[in-house]
Amino acid sequence: MKVCGQNIRKIRRNKDFTQEYMAFEMGISQKAYSDIENSKVKINLEILTIISDILEIKPSDICSISHKCSGNDYEEKLNDLLEYMKENNLPIPKEYL
């Protein structure tokens, strides 16, 4: 989540918005807003949506899980699971064969 706070700060600064402005628009204190950017609080979907609306961007421009989907880790896990299912005579859906 630290990356999300950093991204919010970067985008906010690029738009020349102050923390005070963001806090006012969100109906929270500047300190509470600062805690969001400094990753002192977890950002839930509601907060992410409000911030992205104010910044006029998509929520995925702030936080994305795509970096967690790179590499072969998931493919390797899928292959391990399929092998386990074969070894234990568990039915495998045709689309995974």
C-alpha positions in Angstrom: 0.0 0.0 0.0 3.0 2.3 0.4 3.2 2.6 -3.4 -0.5 3.8 -3.5 0.2 6.6 -1.1 3.3 7.6 -3.1 1.3 7.6 -6.3 -1.4 9.7 -4.8 1.1 12.3 -3.7 2.8 12.3 -7.1 -0.4 12.7 -9.1 -1.7 15.4 -6.6 1.4 17.4 -7.0 1.3 17.1 -10.8 -2.1 18.7 -10.7 -0.9 21.4 -8.3 -3.4 20.4 -5.6 -2.6 20.9 -2.0 -3.2 18.4 0.8 -5.5 20.9 2.3 -7.6 21.0 -0.9 -7.7 17.2 -1.1 -8.7 17.0 2.6 -11.4 19.6 2.1 -12.9 17.8 -0.9 -12.9 14.6 1.1 -14.4 16.1 4.2 -11.5 15.1 6.4 -8.6 16.9 8.2 -5.3 17.7 6.5 -3.6 15.4 9.0 -6.0 12.5 8.1 -5.2 13.1 4.4 -1.5 13.2 5.1 -1.8 9.8 6.8 -3.3 8.4 3.6 -0.3 9.7 1.5 2.2 8.5 4.1 0.5 5.0 4.2 -0.3 5.3 7.9 -3.8 4.1 7.1 -5.0 1.4 4.7 -6.7 2.7 1.6 -10.0 0.9 1.0 -12.0 1.0 -2.2 -14.2 3.9 -1.0 -11.2 6.1 -0.2 -9.5 5.1 -3.4 -12.6 6.0 -5.4 -13.1 9.4 -3.7 -9.4 10.3 -4.3 -9.5 9.2 -7.9 -12.7 11.2 -8.5 -11.1 14.3 -7.1 -7.9 13.8 -9.1 -10.1 12.9 -12.2 -8.2 9.6 -12.8 -9.1 5.9 -12.7 -8.5 4.1 -9.4 -6.1 1.8 -11.2 -3.9 4.8 -11.9 -3.2 5.0 -8.2 -3.2 1.4 -7.1 -2.7 -1.6 -9.3 -2.2 -5.2 -8.5 -0.7 -5.9 -12.0 2.8 -5.9 -10.5 1.8 -8.9 -8.5 0.7 -10.8 -11.6 4.0 -10.8 -13.4 6.4 -13.6 -13.8 5.8 -17.3 -14.0 4.8 -17.8 -10.3 1.1 -18.3 -11.0 1.7 -20.5 -14.0 4.0 -22.7 -12.0 1.5 -22.9 -9.2 -1.2 -23.9 -11.7 1.0 -26.6 -13.1 1.8 -27.9 -9.7 -1.9 -28.0 -8.8 -2.7 -29.9 -12.1 0.0 -32.4 -11.4 -1.3 -32.9 -7.9 -4.8 -33.5 -9.2 -3.6 -36.0 -11.8 -1.5 -37.9 -9.1 -4.6 -38.1 -6.9 -7.1 -39.0 -9.6 -9.0 -35.8 -9.1 -11.2 -34.6 -12.0 -9.6 -31.8 -14.0 -11.9 -29.5 -16.1 -11.2 -29.8 -19.8 -10.3 -26.1 -20.2 -7.3 -26.7 -17.9 -5.9 -29.6 -19.8 
